Amino acid sequence: MEHDFTTHVNRRGQGSSKWESMLRDCPAAGEDVVPLSVADMEFENPPEVRRALHALVDSAVLGYTEPTRRFFDACVSWQERRHAWSPRKEWIVTSSGVVPAFFNAVRSLTRAGDGVIIQPPVYYPFKMAVEASGRTLVENPLVLDGGRFVMDFDDLENKAADPANTMLILCSPHNPVGRVWSAEELRRLVDICVVNDVLIVSDEIHDDLIMPGYEHTTIMRVMRPDEYDHVIVCTAPSKTFNLAGCQASVIYVSDEGVRTRFSEGFRRLAQFSLNIFGYTATIAAYEECAAWLDELIGVVRGNYELLSNWVARRHPELVAYPLEGTYLAWVDFRAWGLGSKELESFMKGEARLWLDEGYVFGESGAGFERINLACPADVLVTSLDRLDAAASRRGLGTTTGRGRA
Ligand SMILES: Cc1ncc(COP(=O)(O)O)c(C=O)c1O
């Protein structure tokens, strides 16, 4: 392997949200404990990005900055090479994050009181965006079909048919259940939304993190140009290359009318441009880091195999759902019979594991945990060993013969 995915990075004292939140909970968390929660990675950034940022600091004046032609070219070319579609430069609206982008979409593209559909269990800021904007939250929960999460299209059809519901926020690939939606599933969703005049905000921030054997289809590939007024697509280099702190995301809004309203929304908040580091990091990542990403995907896939083998051998009463995309595993711990708060305190207090609790993604997530797999493999192994030991002490699971299968 050409790049380093084994060194333990030291993030203590760097203001990392993931680490600070663990240390607030437990200032004495031991040196052996690495949080596996917030979706960034326990890996160094690609060397090409680090070099580009060093060169920037050494040579540039850090004044007001705007996107250059090279920035737009890097974004478009990445979509062409990696996702087989050709956005136009003028469709791009930059945003300091995908979260600010969908908050802005809800406020600027729906009216007060409109219903906004989400598909829980799902990335919890979707719900926050709807509620913080005084819109009505409408849930179209995912359902299980043969051990795989799927969309409930009948329910979606009913909800989309209500004229009060004017927007759907799609998570594609889906965080936390790890689904990579197929072209057929997406087309069916588009059919329902377009007929019922529901605008789709497609959050594709995990679009590059696709496991071998799966293919991400950007929603733009299943839409006809005459349907473009029903979609915006949110992407970013941040998940892919561990750049969340650079606060750069790239939103494609192909319809001019929608784009004007969306951009106006940002202008009302005086949100005009990214910081200088965001542009440089994005360019370096998209121009130079495809090989780093390919290696990363192999590492994440290997970690998922470690996890699913651990479940199969040590705790077959648990369910690790198939990881099609993202680096976030979704695991069902309900067989242990703990309430969701009890599970949380067991994880932190007894297993010394900081994960994302399933209940934060919606009611249907209660009893599940989201485990961040973007860490060196030995970190995952020691985390699972601690979990195993804590489960044995408590008599949870089949290894002791006392757990509920
Ligand atoms: C689906 C999804 N959207 C957005 C984000 C965060 O976006 P940003 O950091 O660009 O605001 C995340 C982070 O985990 C995510 O999973």
Ligand as a Chemical Component Dictionary entry (heavy atoms), coordinates in Angstrom:
data_LIG
# 
_chem_comp.id                   LIG 
_chem_comp.type                 NON-POLYMER 
_chem_comp.pdbx_formal_charge   0 
_chem_comp.three_letter_code    LIG 
# 
loop_
_chem_comp_atom.comp_id 
_chem_comp_atom.atom_id 
_chem_comp_atom.alt_atom_id 
_chem_comp_atom.type_symbol 
_chem_comp_atom.charge 
_chem_comp_atom.model_Cartn_x 
_chem_comp_atom.model_Cartn_y 
_chem_comp_atom.model_Cartn_z 
_chem_comp_atom.pdbx_ordinal 
LIG C1 C1 C 0 -25.392 12.628 5.053 1  
LIG C2 C2 C 0 -24.498 13.711 5.570 2  
LIG N1 N1 N 0 -24.669 14.969 5.154 3  
LIG C3 C3 C 0 -23.874 15.970 5.584 4  
LIG C4 C4 C 0 -22.863 15.725 6.490 5  
LIG C5 C5 C 0 -21.988 16.848 6.991 6  
LIG O1 O1 O 0 -21.856 17.846 6.045 7  
LIG P1 P1 P 0 -20.931 19.109 6.256 8  
LIG O2 O2 O 0 -19.861 18.762 7.226 9  
LIG O3 O3 O 0 -20.423 19.409 4.886 10 
LIG O4 O4 O 0 -21.836 20.203 6.755 11 
LIG C6 C6 C 0 -22.659 14.433 6.963 12 
LIG C7 C7 C 0 -21.619 14.157 7.959 13 
LIG O5 O5 O 0 -21.545 13.102 8.524 14 
LIG C8 C8 C 0 -23.492 13.397 6.477 15 
LIG O6 O6 O 0 -23.330 12.127 6.873 16 
# 
loop_
_chem_comp_bond.comp_id 
_chem_comp_bond.atom_id_1 
_chem_comp_bond.atom_id_2 
_chem_comp_bond.value_order 
_chem_comp_bond.pdbx_ordinal 
LIG C1 C2 SING 1  
LIG C2 N1 SING 2  
LIG C2 C8 DOUB 3  
LIG N1 C3 DOUB 4  
LIG C3 C4 SING 5  
LIG C4 C5 SING 6  
LIG C4 C6 DOUB 7  
LIG C5 O1 SING 8  
LIG O1 P1 SING 9  
LIG P1 O2 DOUB 10 
LIG P1 O3 SING 11 
LIG P1 O4 SING 12 
LIG C6 C7 SING 13 
LIG C6 C8 SING 14 
LIG C7 O5 DOUB 15 
LIG C8 O6 SING 16 
# 
